[in-house]
Every structure is written in C-alpha cells, then in structure tokens.
C-alpha cells in the first residue's frame, strides 16, 4: 500500500494565487507573501494575535519533560520550547465546511 503525498501549501503557491487573482507580476506577489509572513512573525513573537474572521495565533511555552519512544520504550528528555498555536475562526471554519 503506497502512502499518498500530502498537499502542502507553499509560499510559492500563495504567490501564484495572488498573481492569478490580481494580475500583479510574480515579483510583486512574492514580495507581498514574504512581507505578510514577516509581519506575522514579528507580531506573534511574544503575544497572541487575532485576525478577525481568519484565525488566532498564540505562542505557547512548553516545559521540559520526559518522553518515551514507543518502538523501543527508551525514555529521553524533551527540551523546553516555544510552539505556535493556530486556532481557526468560526466564520472561516463554517466557510470551509460549505465547500
């Protein structure tokens, strides 16, 4: 049984979509995509950000803990880290369900 490949969305895909919707040159749509991602990164850095009718991004701090490899049962330490939480808005969720 072959595994199916995930359809990941890349910055290039987003830029192409912006290009096809607006008619802007590829260089401008690439710049728009890069700038948007940079703005999100800077805003999310240390706090929660809510984009109305889209989603909420939140930085979560996880403490160090013990983990276990399920295959060989070996126990190891998982380092403390920051993760990003993405919570989709109800409005966008409803629109996706209607597709």
matplotlib code that plots the C-alpha trace (Angstrom):
import matplotlib.pyplot as plt

x = [0.0, 1.6, 1.3, -0.3, 1.7, 0.5, -0.6, 1.3, 0.7, 4.0, 4.8, 5.2, 1.6, 0.3, 2.3, 0.9, -2.6, -2.1, -0.7, -3.6, -6.3, -4.7, -2.7, 0.3, 3.8, 5.3, 8.0, 5.3, 3.2, 6.3, 7.1, 3.5, 3.7, 7.1, 6.1, 2.9, 4.8, 7.4, 4.7, 3.0, 6.3, 7.1, 3.6, 3.4, 6.8, 5.7, 2.0, -1.3, -2.7, -6.2, -7.0, -10.7, -12.7, -9.5, -7.6, -5.8, -2.1, -0.6, 2.8, 2.8, 5.7, 6.2, 8.3, 10.9, 9.5, 10.3, 9.2, 9.3, 10.0, 7.0, 9.1, 11.9, 10.5, 13.6, 13.0, 14.6, 14.3, 12.3, 13.7, 11.7, 10.5, 8.1, 5.4, 2.8, -0.9, -3.3, -7.0, -9.2, -12.1, -15.7, -16.5, -13.7, -14.4, -18.1, -17.0, -14.6, -17.4, -19.6, -17.1]
y = [0.0, 3.3, 6.4, 9.4, 12.5, 15.5, 18.5, 21.2, 24.8, 26.7, 30.4, 29.8, 28.5, 31.5, 33.9, 32.2, 32.5, 36.3, 36.7, 35.0, 36.8, 40.3, 40.2, 41.6, 40.5, 37.4, 39.6, 41.7, 38.8, 37.1, 40.3, 40.6, 37.0, 37.4, 40.7, 39.2, 36.3, 38.7, 40.8, 37.7, 36.6, 39.9, 40.2, 36.6, 36.7, 37.2, 37.6, 36.4, 37.9, 37.7, 38.2, 38.8, 36.2, 34.2, 32.8, 33.4, 32.8, 32.3, 31.5, 28.6, 27.8, 24.1, 23.0, 20.3, 16.8, 13.1, 11.3, 7.7, 6.2, 3.8, 1.4, 0.7, 2.0, 4.1, 7.2, 10.5, 14.2, 16.6, 20.1, 23.2, 25.0, 27.6, 26.4, 28.2, 27.6, 28.3, 28.4, 28.8, 31.3, 30.0, 32.1, 30.6, 27.1, 27.4, 28.6, 25.6, 23.2, 24.7, 23.9]
z = [0.0, -1.1, 1.1, -0.5, -0.7, 1.4, -0.5, 1.4, 0.7, 0.0, -0.2, -4.0, -4.2, -2.3, -4.6, -7.7, -6.4, -5.6, -9.1, -10.8, -8.7, -9.0, -12.2, -10.4, -11.6, -9.9, -8.2, -6.5, -5.4, -4.0, -2.1, -0.7, 0.5, 2.1, 3.8, 5.1, 6.7, 8.2, 9.7, 11.2, 12.7, 14.3, 15.8, 17.1, 18.6, 22.3, 22.3, 20.9, 17.7, 16.4, 12.7, 12.6, 10.6, 9.9, 13.0, 16.3, 16.6, 20.0, 21.3, 23.9, 26.2, 26.9, 29.9, 29.8, 30.2, 29.9, 26.7, 25.5, 22.1, 21.6, 19.4, 21.8, 25.0, 25.6, 27.8, 26.9, 27.9, 25.7, 25.9, 26.9, 23.8, 22.3, 19.9, 17.8, 18.2, 15.3, 16.1, 13.1, 13.4, 13.5, 10.4, 8.3, 9.6, 8.5, 5.1, 4.7, 5.7, 2.9, 0.2]

ax = plt.figure().add_subplot(projection="3d")
ax.plot(x, y, z, "-o")
ax.set_aspect("equal")
plt.show()
